[in-house]
């Protein structure tokens, strides 16, 4: 049995207005749900690509691991980063962070003392750091999108399975009640009319 309602014409209008509002808002929620699902799929695909690239870069670093262990080589100055640059991407009203760039502090070194392989190694290590940052930001964005998708899905279900069916049922019950009341009123009117006619006939007969 639906929540208690008033069996009046005013309540019937209110329920009809509510139903129209629910049916107008539901497609917007459904569209938002579809957009979030599509974006999650896009972000997951991008995450897989970046994770694969990161794995390959890490494998390439293994070939340099022996050189990195040289006591005279300190790579930290080459890898210190100033800041991560991101921007916001709006998906169906939800903002997610998007990786833009990672700025590394400039490293000055003596070309005559520093080994020749440093430039290549530093580029490789920086690429790994950049990919790690990008993967991390992608993961954060997916978490935000999934949370919003859960909330949106709950709202879609609320409208589809609760609010709209309940309003339709309320309208049906109120219409039945009002119809019965009108039928009863007509019946009473006929009975009253018949009694009046009987009284008139009785009076004429007297």
C-alpha positions in Angstrom: 0.0 0.0 0.0 1.5 3.4 -1.0 2.1 6.1 1.6 -1.0 7.8 3.0 -2.6 10.2 0.5 -5.6 12.4 0.4 -8.4 11.2 -1.8 -9.2 14.7 -3.2 -9.0 16.4 -6.6 -6.3 18.7 -5.2 -4.2 15.6 -4.3 -4.9 14.1 -7.7 -3.5 17.3 -9.3 -0.4 17.2 -7.0 0.3 13.6 -7.8 0.0 14.3 -11.6 2.3 17.2 -11.3 4.8 15.1 -9.4 4.6 12.4 -12.0 5.3 14.8 -14.8 8.3 16.2 -12.9 9.7 12.7 -12.3 9.2 11.6 -15.9 10.9 14.8 -17.1 13.9 14.5 -14.8 14.4 10.7 -15.3 15.9 11.0 -18.8 18.4 13.5 -17.6 19.6 11.1 -14.9 19.7 8.3 -17.4 21.8 10.3 -19.8 24.1 11.3 -17.0 24.5 7.6 -16.1 25.4 6.7 -19.7 27.9 9.5 -19.9 29.6 8.4 -16.7 29.7 4.8 -17.8 31.3 5.8 -21.1 33.8 8.1 -19.5 34.8 5.4 -16.9 35.4 3.0 -19.8 37.5 5.7 -21.6 39.5 6.4 -18.4 40.1 2.8 -17.7 41.4 2.2 -21.2 43.7 5.1 -20.9 44.9 3.8 -17.5 45.6 0.4 -19.0 47.7 2.1 -21.7 49.7 4.2 -19.3 50.2 1.3 -16.9 51.5 -0.8 -19.8 53.9 2.0 -20.8 55.0 2.3 -17.2 55.8 -1.4 -17.0 57.9 -1.2 -20.2 59.8 1.8 -19.0 60.5 0.0 -15.7 61.9 -3.0 -17.6 64.1 -0.7 -19.6 65.5 0.8 -16.4 66.6 -2.6 -15.3 69.2 -2.5 -18.1 70.7 0.6 -16.4 70.5 -0.7 -12.8 74.2 -1.5 -12.7 75.2 2.0 -13.8 72.9 3.6 -11.3 74.8 1.9 -8.5 78.0 3.7 -9.3 79.0 5.6 -6.1 79.9 8.8 -7.9 76.5 9.1 -9.6 73.8 11.0 -7.7 70.7 11.2 -9.9 68.4 13.0 -7.3 69.2 16.5 -8.6 68.1 15.4 -12.1 64.8 14.0 -10.9 63.5 16.6 -8.4 60.3 18.0 -9.7 58.8 21.4 -9.1 55.1 20.7 -9.5 52.4 18.6 -11.2 50.2 20.5 -13.6 46.6 19.3 -13.9 43.4 20.6 -15.3 39.8 19.8 -14.6 37.6 17.9 -17.0 33.8 18.1 -16.5 31.8 15.0 -17.2 28.0 15.3 -16.7 28.5 17.9 -14.0 31.4 16.1 -12.3 35.0 17.5 -12.3 37.9 15.0 -12.5 41.6 15.9 -12.5 43.5 15.4 -15.8 47.3 15.2 -16.0 48.9 18.0 -18.0 52.6 18.0 -17.2 55.3 17.5 -14.6 57.9 20.2 -14.4 61.4 19.1 -13.4 63.8 21.4 -11.8 66.8 22.1 -14.1 69.9 20.1 -13.2 73.3 21.5 -14.0 76.2 19.1 -14.4 79.7 19.1 -15.7 79.8 17.6 -19.2 83.5 16.5 -18.8 82.9 14.7 -15.5 79.4 13.3 -15.9 79.1 10.0 -17.8 77.7 10.1 -21.3 74.8 7.8 -20.5 73.4 10.2 -17.9 71.2 12.1 -20.4 69.5 9.0 -21.7 69.1 7.5 -18.2 67.7 10.7 -16.8 65.1 11.0 -19.6 64.1 7.4 -19.0 63.7 7.9 -15.2 61.8 11.1 -15.7 59.5 9.3 -18.1 58.8 6.8 -15.4 58.0 9.5 -12.8 55.7 11.2 -15.3 53.8 8.0 -16.0 53.5 7.3 -12.3 51.9 10.7 -11.7 49.6 10.2 -14.7 48.5 6.8 -13.5 47.9 8.1 -10.0 45.7 11.0 -11.4 43.8 8.6 -13.7 43.1 6.4 -10.7 41.8 9.3 -8.7 39.5 10.4 -11.5 38.1 6.9 -11.9 37.3 6.8 -8.2 35.4 10.1 -8.5 33.5 8.9 -11.5 32.6 5.5 -9.9 31.3 7.3 -6.8 29.1 9.6 -8.9 27.9 6.6 -11.0 26.8 4.8 -7.9 24.9 7.9 -6.7 23.3 8.5 -10.1 22.4 4.8 -10.5 20.7 4.9 -7.1 18.7 8.0 -8.2 17.7 6.4 -11.4 16.5 3.3 -9.6 14.6 5.5 -7.1 12.7 7.3 -9.9 12.1 4.1 -12.0 11.2 1.7 -9.3 9.8 3.8 -6.5 8.7 7.4 -7.2 7.1 7.0 -10.7 5.3 3.7 -9.9 4.1 5.1 -6.6 2.8 8.3 -8.2 1.0 6.2 -10.9 -0.5 4.0 -8.2 -1.6 7.0 -6.1 -3.3 8.5 -9.2 -5.1 5.3 -10.0 -6.4 4.9 -6.4 -7.5 8.6 -6.2 -9.3 8.3 -9.6 -11.1 5.1 -8.4 -12.1 6.8 -5.2 -13.3 10.0 -6.9 -15.2 7.9 -9.5 -16.9 5.8 -6.8 -17.9 9.0 -4.9 -19.3 10.5 -8.1 -21.2 7.2 -8.8 -22.6 7.2 -5.3 -23.6 10.8 -5.6 -25.4 10.1 -8.9 -27.1 7.1 -7.2 -28.2 9.2 -4.3 -29.5 11.9 -6.6 -31.6 9.3 -8.5 -33.0 7.9 -5.3 -33.9 11.4 -4.0 -35.5 12.3 -7.3 -37.5 9.1 -7.3 -38.7 9.8 -3.8 -39.7 13.3 -4.7 -41.7 12.0 -7.7 -43.4 9.4 -5.5 -44.4 12.1 -3.0 -45.7 14.3 -5.9 -47.7 11.4 -7.2 -49.0 10.6 -3.8 -50.1 14.2 -3.3 -51.9 14.3 -6.6 -53.7 11.0 -5.8 -54.9 12.5 -2.6 
